[in-house]
Amino acid sequence: MPRPAPPRVDRDSVRRLWLARQGLAAPRGSEPLSAPALADHLARTGALQLDPINAVDRAHYLTLWSRYGAYDRDALDGWIWGGGIAYEYWGHEASILPLAHLPLSRRRMRRFPGRWVEKSWWPHYATSVASQRRVLRRLRAEGPLESAAFERRPAEGPATVAAGYTMPKEDKRSLKLLWHAGRVAVATRRHFRCVYDLAERVYPAGETASVRQLEDSWLLVGLAGNGIAGERHLTNYLTTPALTAAERRRVIARNLKQKRVVEVRVAGLPGPCYALPEHLEGLDDLPEPQGTTLICPFDSLLFQRQRAEDLLDFSYRIEIYVPPARRTFGYYVLPILHDGRLVGRLDPKLHRDRARLEIKSLHLEPGFESTREFETALRDTLADLAEFLGAKDLELPRGWGARLS
């Protein structure tokens, strides 16, 4: 008996489901940020990325503001570090992850360094057993310590340079490697600086996922955050587990056979797509997203930028590391999400010494026709962001002051 043809889904339905899974279908602030709301966000998206760049605010703070509006950062920090909701580890790069994913992380910890040993930089980054023992001995004796506590030892030679990158001190590298290996954990952060402790004093006791469960998480967690997606839209949504193309296809085949996922066809997208069965229920009843907000460069909506291009017709590249003269839009560009579409982008800079939020440039997408309703919504969004950042003044690019007054 021939296998039934996969159901067909239109691209707009895929987009609406995606934005709903990302928590971006309702106007910002429709729900206040709370411990349960944070837990729900992490369960849906799979990861809240951390990043040290502070041109406007830390990435995880901005990502949550985009959805929940203003909130208490100290309360959030308490929920993340020590609140029994989340933990810090490798998800999409360094991330805040839902506590339910700790068994998956433990499997990665046991496999570490895995394929990293094949990287050209690994021999320069790897550390001695003596250094790792020294780090563990200090944490055991002294308790939680910041990485700055591990200064270069007098006997340590000059800094190692590999691939144009200056390697940190050996004990600081050991601290990070022991974190990847699950021997130490981030107990908290002070002014965004990691405070490390022995893992057994931070992580709750629990099970370790199997290799197969970790591999399956690439597909299952990816679909939880994206809704309906093909292989290319799931690749690098989370950077762990890092699977080869052959491994990814084995995972897909296995989960199709077990009926944990279903295949669908999406008009306008190449190749097969996949979905969790429960996400197809009520798909036609999803309302059109509403509201205006700004998206952080490290938001989970942009983990897979090809997806943004295919579903939102929005080409986005981070230009932080591009020389200023070669940038097209700016240093820390925030896309503008308006009623379920990415319609523009702006380049903000917070001048903390002057309590001023400067919008250095503002570009609307070709083909998007601005309306008074949109400009009012954008004005309110910028005012809300300025208030969240503690800025008393808002400076707009030339020509925008009157439009957004």
MOTAVEN-V255741 format. One line per field, one symbol per residue. psi: psi as a letter, one per 20 degrees, with the letter a starting at -180 (. if undefined). A space follows every 10 residues. Layout:
# MOTAVEN-V255741
psi=???
This chain:
# MOTAVEN-V255741
psi=pqpqqqqpqq hhhggggghg hikkhqqpjh pqprghhggg ghhghhqoqq pipkhgrqgh ggghhhgiaq rohhgghhhg njjjhrrpao enbprpqqhi jhhghhgggh ipicihiiqh ighhhqrqhg ghhgghgghh hiapqqhiim rpqhipaqqp ppkjppqrqg hhghgghhgh ijhrqohaqo lippoqrphi igpqqarpqr ggggghhggg hghhhidpqr ghihpjgpjp qoqrgghghg gggghghikh rqqqpppipq rqrqqphhii pjhiiprpqq rprqpqhjqh hjhnhhghgh hjloppppjg jpqgijqgha gmpoqopolj qoiaqqnqpo nhhjlpopoh qppqqpipoq rhgghghggh ghhgggghij phqppqrpii ghhj.
